[in-house]
Amino acid sequence: MAKIVFIGAGSTVFAKNLMVDILTYDVLKESELILHDIDEERLKTSEIVAHKVADMLNAKPTIKSTLNRREALDGADYVITMIQVAGYKPGTVIDFEIPKKYGLKQTIADTLGIGGIMRSLRTIPVLLDICRDMEELCPDATLLQYVNPMVMNCWAIDKATSIKTVGLCHSVPHTANDLADDMGIPRGELNYVVAGINHMAFFLSLEHNGKDMYPQLHKTMAGFDKSGVWPKRFGRMTDHVRYEMFRRLGYFVTESSEHFSEYVPFFIKDGRDELLEEFDIPIDEYIWRCEYQIQEWNHLRKELEDPTKPLELEESVEFGSHIIHALETDQPTRIYGNVPNYGIIDNLPVGVPVEVPCLVDRNGIQPVTIGKIPPQLARLMQTNIGPQELTVEAALTGKREHIYHAAMLDPHTSAELSLEQIWSMVDEMIEAHGDWLPEYQ
């Protein structure tokens, strides 16, 4: 019986989705599910939801919740991390409000840019503490790591711990569904190979029934160009940015337009607000999402906890349950995972986490060798890998200078601010974080 630990289980909706995926497998229906969070109220809600999920799926898991992380981890087979260190307040608010004073606009700020850098600096120490507990309490467990910023967090874990881990993200299957919808192809029928770094991986091949679909995607884009109507994602913005990058690079990227617009220096520019309008870029998008979710939470919690209301159960596109099932049963599966680049992508740095197809069976998580990727894609990724590497260096060495260096080399930040502004902004953000960050020398 697998012992599966959810760290950050107070992320109730995400935890629910993963539990549905896990308990749908017959062989996992009697698993031990251990829920841990530092928020007692949200943890209680998640435990109620876990029991409702189990009842609706006719599963008989052992379900426990605890505020004690070490108690949760003791003897675990699988650990799933889904934490947000410092939460919306003060964490996310700091990440947006201080840069805004300097004229630096952001959309999501959880992967790169100064927001992503600071999010990683407050997250890495917590993840490493979890891994140190795992080294003592469950050294053979597999860590399924869902926390952003994916590249920086996974890189630090690989460099500083001995824990077996894979970084997981849903951007690949979601984007495949988006492209299928755009081209009028049934979801699930596209065949593809994706490779790169998380949130900047590209569809190296895209096929349907053995036919290359990139020519069709160009025709689809031409139709959007002619009509001026671009496909909408999440109801608040279009996918104009990703199609524009496809036009320029020849390959389609996996992460959404609102994310991608802040990974490059081309779309968000001081004094060029017409670009925001042209490409439908929603500044402060993550702030809006958080505020909306906070407003909706109390109503949603009542529904989730109401014993008379059944839950909406639907299998997600997340890879976590498939990994657990394959490792437990030796029935192979293919997933997309973020794993260290040791001989996987030839023209990216050694050790950087890369997002590639992986075979999973009882032998573990085995990445597919990609070789060289198109040079324009590799060089674009390098502009992100530089600040990511320096952020990890700051987190692992405690050297404050590398935080400045990471911000200086960030494509969007460096395109907007002077060196003096960047250093001043970093100082202000470190001070505003207070005890959420370790001391830097």
C-alpha positions as CSV (number, residue, x, y, z in Angstrom):
1,M,0.0,0.0,0.0
2,A,1.6,3.3,-1.2
3,K,2.0,6.1,1.3
4,I,1.4,9.3,-0.5
5,V,2.0,12.6,1.3
6,F,0.6,16.0,0.2
7,I,2.7,18.9,1.4
8,G,0.6,22.0,1.0
9,A,-2.7,20.1,1.0
10,G,-4.5,23.3,1.9
11,S,-4.4,24.0,-1.9
12,T,-7.7,22.2,-1.7
13,V,-8.8,22.2,-5.4
14,F,-5.4,21.1,-6.7
15,A,-5.2,18.4,-4.0
16,K,-8.7,17.2,-4.9
17,N,-7.8,16.9,-8.6
18,L,-4.7,14.8,-7.7
19,M,-6.6,12.6,-5.3
20,V,-9.2,12.0,-8.0
21,D,-6.5,10.9,-10.4
22,I,-4.8,8.7,-7.8
23,L,-7.9,7.0,-6.5
24,T,-9.3,6.3,-10.0
25,Y,-6.6,3.6,-10.4
26,D,-7.9,0.4,-8.8
27,V,-4.5,-0.6,-7.5
28,L,-4.2,2.7,-5.7
29,K,-7.7,2.8,-4.1
30,E,-6.4,1.6,-0.7
31,S,-3.4,3.9,-0.6
32,E,-2.5,5.9,2.5
33,L,-3.1,9.6,1.8
34,I,-1.4,11.9,4.3
35,L,-2.4,15.6,4.1
36,H,-0.1,18.3,5.6
37,D,-0.4,22.0,5.7
38,I,0.4,24.9,8.0
39,D,-3.1,26.3,7.7
40,E,-5.4,24.3,10.0
41,E,-8.6,25.5,8.6
42,R,-7.8,24.8,5.0
43,L,-6.3,21.4,6.0
44,K,-9.7,20.5,7.6
45,T,-11.5,21.4,4.4
46,S,-9.0,19.3,2.3
47,E,-9.6,16.3,4.7
48,I,-13.3,16.6,4.2
49,V,-12.9,16.7,0.5
50,A,-10.5,13.7,0.5
51,H,-13.2,11.6,2.2
52,K,-15.9,12.8,-0.3
53,V,-13.6,11.9,-3.2
54,A,-12.9,8.4,-1.8
55,D,-16.6,7.8,-1.2
56,M,-17.6,8.9,-4.7
57,L,-14.9,6.7,-6.3
58,N,-15.8,3.7,-4.1
59,A,-12.2,3.8,-2.8
60,K,-11.0,2.7,0.7
61,P,-7.8,4.8,1.3
62,T,-6.5,5.6,4.7
63,I,-6.8,9.4,5.1
64,K,-5.0,11.3,7.7
65,S,-4.2,15.0,8.2
66,T,-1.5,16.6,10.3
67,L,0.1,20.0,10.9
68,N,3.4,18.2,11.7
69,R,5.5,17.8,8.5
70,R,7.9,15.3,9.9
71,E,5.1,13.1,11.1
72,A,3.6,13.3,7.6
73,L,6.8,12.4,5.9
74,D,7.8,9.5,8.1
75,G,7.9,6.3,5.9
76,A,6.5,8.0,2.8
77,D,6.7,6.4,-0.7
78,Y,5.7,9.5,-2.6
79,V,5.8,13.2,-1.6
80,I,3.9,15.8,-3.5
81,T,4.8,19.5,-3.0
82,M,2.2,22.2,-3.8
83,I,3.2,25.0,-1.4
84,Q,3.2,28.8,-1.8
85,V,5.7,30.3,0.6
86,A,4.4,33.7,2.0
87,G,1.1,33.2,0.2
88,Y,-0.7,36.0,-1.7
89,K,0.0,38.3,1.2
90,P,2.7,39.3,1.7
91,G,4.6,37.3,-0.9
92,T,2.8,38.0,-4.2
93,V,1.8,41.5,-3.3
94,I,5.5,42.4,-2.6
95,D,6.5,40.8,-5.9
96,F,4.2,43.1,-7.8
97,E,3.9,46.3,-5.8
98,I,7.6,47.2,-5.4
99,P,8.6,46.6,-9.0
100,K,5.6,48.7,-10.0
101,K,7.1,51.7,-8.2
102,Y,10.1,51.4,-10.5
103,G,7.9,51.3,-13.6
104,L,8.3,47.5,-14.0
105,K,5.1,45.8,-15.2
106,Q,4.4,42.1,-14.7
107,T,1.7,39.6,-15.6
108,I,2.2,36.5,-13.5
109,A,5.6,36.9,-11.8
110,D,6.0,33.3,-10.7
111,T,8.6,31.9,-13.1
112,L,11.1,34.6,-14.1
113,G,11.6,38.3,-13.7
114,I,12.1,39.9,-10.3
115,G,8.9,38.3,-9.1
116,G,10.0,34.8,-10.0
117,I,13.5,35.4,-8.5
118,M,12.1,36.5,-5.2
119,R,9.5,33.8,-5.1
120,S,12.2,31.2,-5.6
121,L,14.5,32.7,-3.0
122,R,11.7,32.3,-0.4
123,T,10.7,28.9,-1.6
124,I,14.0,27.1,-2.1
125,P,14.9,27.1,1.7
126,V,11.6,25.5,2.5
127,L,11.9,22.9,-0.2
128,L,15.4,22.0,1.0
129,D,14.1,21.6,4.5
130,I,11.5,19.2,3.2
131,C,14.1,17.3,1.3
132,R,16.4,17.1,4.4
133,D,13.5,15.7,6.4
134,M,12.9,13.2,3.5
135,E,16.6,12.2,3.6
136,E,16.1,11.2,7.2
137,L,12.6,9.9,7.3
138,C,11.9,8.5,3.8
139,P,15.2,8.5,1.8
140,D,13.9,6.2,-1.0
141,A,10.7,8.3,-1.6
142,T,10.1,10.0,-4.9
143,L,9.3,13.7,-4.7
144,L,6.7,14.9,-7.2
145,Q,7.5,18.7,-7.3
146,Y,4.8,21.0,-8.5
147,V,6.0,24.3,-7.1
148,N,7.0,27.3,-9.2
149,P,9.4,28.6,-10.2
150,M,10.0,25.1,-11.5
151,V,13.5,25.4,-13.0
152,M,15.1,27.2,-10.1
153,N,13.4,25.0,-7.4
154,C,14.3,21.7,-9.1
155,W,17.8,22.9,-9.8
156,A,18.4,23.7,-6.2
157,I,17.0,20.4,-5.0
158,D,19.2,18.4,-7.5
159,K,22.3,20.3,-6.5
160,A,21.8,20.3,-2.7
161,T,20.0,17.0,-1.9
162,S,20.0,13.3,-2.7
163,I,16.3,13.0,-3.1
164,K,14.8,11.4,-6.3
165,T,12.6,14.1,-7.8
166,V,10.8,15.2,-10.9
167,G,9.3,18.6,-11.6
168,L,5.7,18.4,-13.0
169,C,3.7,21.0,-14.9
170,H,0.5,20.8,-17.0
171,S,1.6,23.3,-19.7
172,V,2.5,20.6,-22.3
173,P,-0.9,18.7,-22.3
174,H,-2.9,21.9,-22.0
175,T,-1.1,23.5,-24.9
176,A,-1.5,20.4,-27.0
177,N,-5.3,20.6,-26.3
178,D,-5.2,24.3,-27.3
179,L,-3.6,23.6,-30.6
180,A,-5.9,20.7,-31.3
181,D,-8.9,23.1,-30.7
182,D,-7.4,25.8,-32.9
183,M,-6.9,23.4,-35.8
184,G,-10.2,21.6,-35.3
185,I,-8.7,18.3,-34.4
186,P,-10.1,16.1,-31.6
187,R,-8.2,16.4,-28.4
188,G,-5.8,13.6,-27.7
189,E,-5.1,12.8,-31.4
190,L,-2.0,15.0,-31.8
191,N,1.3,13.3,-31.6
192,Y,4.2,15.5,-30.6
193,V,7.7,15.8,-29.1
194,V,8.3,18.7,-26.7
195,A,11.6,19.8,-25.2
196,G,13.2,22.8,-23.5
197,I,13.0,24.3,-20.0
198,N,9.8,24.6,-18.1
199,H,7.5,27.3,-19.4
200,M,9.9,27.7,-22.4
201,A,9.7,24.3,-24.0
202,F,8.7,24.0,-27.7
203,F,6.9,21.5,-29.8
204,L,9.8,20.2,-31.9
205,S,7.3,18.0,-33.9
206,L,3.6,18.2,-34.2
207,E,1.7,15.5,-36.1
208,H,-1.8,14.1,-36.7
209,N,-2.2,10.6,-38.3
210,G,1.5,10.7,-39.3
211,K,1.1,14.1,-41.0
212,D,3.2,17.2,-40.1
213,M,0.7,19.7,-38.7
214,Y,3.0,22.7,-38.6
215,P,1.9,23.8,-42.1
216,Q,-1.7,23.6,-41.0
217,L,-0.9,25.6,-37.9
218,H,0.6,28.3,-40.1
219,K,-2.7,28.4,-42.1
220,T,-4.6,28.6,-38.8
221,M,-2.5,31.5,-37.8
222,A,-3.1,33.2,-41.1
223,G,-6.8,32.9,-40.5
224,F,-6.5,34.6,-37.1
225,D,-4.4,37.3,-38.7
226,K,-7.0,38.0,-41.4
227,S,-9.9,38.1,-38.9
228,G,-8.0,39.9,-36.2
229,V,-9.7,37.5,-33.7
230,W,-7.3,35.4,-31.7
231,P,-8.2,32.3,-29.6
232,K,-9.1,33.2,-26.0
233,R,-7.6,31.4,-23.1
234,F,-9.0,31.6,-19.5
235,G,-11.5,34.2,-20.7
236,R,-9.3,37.3,-20.1
237,M,-6.7,37.3,-22.8
238,T,-6.0,35.9,-26.3
239,D,-3.1,33.8,-27.4
240,H,-1.7,36.4,-29.7
241,V,1.8,36.5,-28.0
242,R,2.4,32.8,-28.5
243,Y,1.4,32.9,-32.1
244,E,3.6,35.9,-32.7
245,M,6.5,34.0,-31.3
246,F,5.6,31.0,-33.5
247,R,5.7,33.3,-36.5
248,R,9.2,34.5,-35.6
249,L,10.7,31.2,-34.3
250,G,9.0,28.5,-36.3
251,Y,8.0,26.5,-33.3
252,F,5.1,26.8,-30.8
253,V,5.9,27.3,-27.1
254,T,4.2,25.5,-24.3
255,E,3.5,28.2,-21.7
256,S,0.6,30.6,-22.0
257,S,0.8,34.1,-23.6
258,E,0.4,36.0,-20.3
259,H,3.3,34.0,-18.8
260,F,5.5,34.1,-21.9
261,S,5.1,37.9,-22.5
262,E,7.3,38.5,-19.4
263,Y,10.0,36.0,-20.2
264,V,11.2,38.1,-23.2
265,P,11.9,41.8,-23.8
266,F,9.6,42.2,-26.8
267,F,6.1,42.8,-25.5
268,I,6.0,44.8,-22.2
269,K,7.9,48.1,-22.7
270,D,7.9,51.4,-20.8
271,G,6.0,54.0,-22.9
272,R,4.7,51.4,-25.4
273,D,1.3,50.5,-24.0
274,E,0.0,50.1,-27.5
275,L,1.9,46.7,-27.5
276,L,-0.1,45.6,-24.5
277,E,-3.3,46.4,-26.3
278,E,-2.1,44.9,-29.6
279,F,-1.2,41.6,-28.0
280,D,-3.9,41.5,-25.3
281,I,-1.4,41.4,-22.4
282,P,-3.1,41.7,-19.0
283,I,-0.8,43.4,-16.5
284,D,-1.2,42.3,-12.9
285,E,-3.0,39.2,-14.1
286,Y,-1.9,37.1,-11.2
287,I,-3.0,39.7,-8.7
288,W,-6.5,39.6,-10.3
289,R,-6.6,35.8,-10.2
290,C,-5.6,35.8,-6.5
291,E,-8.2,38.4,-5.5
292,Y,-10.9,36.6,-7.4
293,Q,-10.0,33.3,-5.8
294,I,-10.0,34.9,-2.3
295,Q,-13.4,36.4,-2.9
296,E,-14.8,33.0,-4.1
297,W,-13.1,30.8,-1.5
298,N,-15.7,31.1,1.3
299,H,-18.5,30.2,-1.0
300,L,-16.4,27.4,-2.6
301,R,-15.4,26.0,0.8
302,K,-19.0,25.7,1.9
303,E,-19.8,23.7,-1.3
304,L,-16.8,21.5,-0.9
305,E,-17.6,20.7,2.8
306,D,-21.4,20.3,2.3
307,P,-22.1,16.6,2.7
308,T,-25.3,16.9,0.6
309,K,-23.4,18.3,-2.5
310,P,-21.5,15.8,-4.6
311,L,-18.1,17.0,-6.0
312,E,-17.4,17.4,-9.7
313,L,-15.0,14.6,-10.3
314,E,-13.0,14.6,-13.5
315,E,-9.6,13.2,-14.2
316,S,-7.0,16.0,-14.8
317,V,-4.1,16.2,-17.2
318,E,-1.6,16.1,-14.3
319,F,1.1,13.4,-14.6
320,G,1.5,12.7,-10.8
321,S,-0.9,9.8,-10.6
322,H,0.5,8.1,-13.7
323,I,4.0,8.2,-12.3
324,I,2.9,6.6,-9.0
325,H,0.9,3.9,-10.9
326,A,3.8,3.1,-13.2
327,L,6.3,2.9,-10.3
328,E,4.0,0.7,-8.3
329,T,2.8,-1.7,-11.0
330,D,5.7,-1.6,-13.6
331,Q,3.1,-0.8,-16.2
332,P,5.0,1.8,-18.3
333,T,3.7,5.2,-19.1
334,R,5.1,8.3,-20.8
335,I,5.0,11.7,-19.1
336,Y,6.6,15.1,-19.5
337,G,8.9,15.8,-16.6
338,N,11.6,18.3,-15.5
339,V,14.8,16.4,-14.9
340,P,18.5,17.4,-14.7
341,N,20.2,17.8,-18.1
342,Y,22.7,15.1,-18.1
343,G,23.2,14.2,-21.7
344,I,19.5,15.0,-22.7
345,I,19.7,18.2,-24.6
346,D,23.1,18.8,-26.1
347,N,23.0,22.6,-26.6
348,L,21.7,23.5,-23.1
349,P,23.9,23.7,-19.9
350,V,24.7,20.5,-18.0
351,G,22.5,20.1,-14.9
352,V,19.8,22.6,-15.8
353,P,16.3,21.0,-15.3
354,V,14.9,20.3,-18.8
355,E,11.3,19.4,-19.7
356,V,11.3,16.4,-21.9
357,P,9.4,13.1,-22.5
358,C,10.1,10.5,-19.9
359,L,9.4,6.8,-19.7
360,V,8.3,5.7,-16.2
361,D,8.2,2.1,-15.0
362,R,9.6,0.3,-12.0
363,N,13.1,1.3,-13.1
364,G,12.2,4.9,-12.3
365,I,11.8,8.1,-14.4
366,Q,13.9,7.7,-17.5
367,P,14.2,10.8,-19.8
368,V,14.3,10.5,-23.6
369,T,17.5,11.7,-25.2
370,I,16.7,14.7,-27.4
371,G,20.1,15.8,-28.8
372,K,20.4,19.3,-30.2
373,I,17.4,21.5,-30.4
374,P,17.0,24.3,-33.0
375,P,19.7,27.0,-32.1
376,Q,17.3,29.9,-31.9
377,L,15.3,28.0,-29.3
378,A,18.4,27.1,-27.3
379,R,19.6,30.7,-27.3
380,L,16.3,32.1,-26.2
381,M,16.2,29.6,-23.3
382,Q,19.8,30.6,-22.4
383,T,18.5,34.2,-21.7
384,N,16.2,32.6,-19.0
385,I,18.7,30.0,-17.7
386,G,21.3,32.7,-16.8
387,P,19.2,34.5,-14.2
388,Q,17.8,31.1,-13.0
389,E,21.3,29.8,-12.4
390,L,22.3,32.9,-10.5
391,T,19.2,32.8,-8.3
392,V,20.0,29.2,-7.4
393,E,23.6,30.2,-6.7
394,A,22.3,33.0,-4.4
395,A,20.0,30.6,-2.6
396,L,22.6,27.9,-2.0
397,T,25.6,30.2,-1.2
398,G,23.8,33.0,0.7
399,K,25.6,35.6,-1.5
400,R,23.4,38.6,-1.9
401,E,25.5,39.8,-4.9
402,H,24.0,37.0,-7.1
403,I,20.4,38.3,-6.5
404,Y,21.5,41.6,-8.1
405,H,23.2,39.6,-10.9
406,A,20.1,37.5,-11.5
407,A,17.9,40.6,-11.8
408,M,20.4,42.4,-14.0
409,L,20.4,39.5,-16.5
410,D,16.7,39.0,-16.6
411,P,15.5,39.8,-20.1
412,H,12.4,41.9,-19.2
413,T,13.9,43.7,-16.1
414,S,17.1,44.6,-17.9
415,A,15.2,46.0,-20.9
416,E,13.2,48.3,-18.7
417,L,15.3,49.5,-15.8
418,S,18.8,51.0,-15.3
419,L,21.4,49.2,-13.2
420,E,20.9,51.7,-10.4
421,Q,17.1,51.1,-10.4
422,I,17.6,47.3,-10.5
423,W,19.9,47.3,-7.4
424,S,17.7,49.7,-5.5
425,M,14.6,47.6,-6.3
426,V,16.4,44.4,-5.2
427,D,17.4,46.1,-1.9
428,E,13.8,47.2,-1.3
429,M,12.4,43.8,-2.0
430,I,14.8,42.0,0.2
431,E,14.0,44.4,3.1
432,A,10.2,44.0,2.5
433,H,10.5,40.2,2.7
434,G,11.9,40.4,6.2
435,D,12.0,36.9,7.8
436,W,10.5,35.3,4.7
437,L,14.1,35.2,3.4
438,P,17.3,34.0,5.1
439,E,20.0,36.5,5.7
440,Y,22.3,37.2,2.7
441,Q,25.9,38.2,3.0
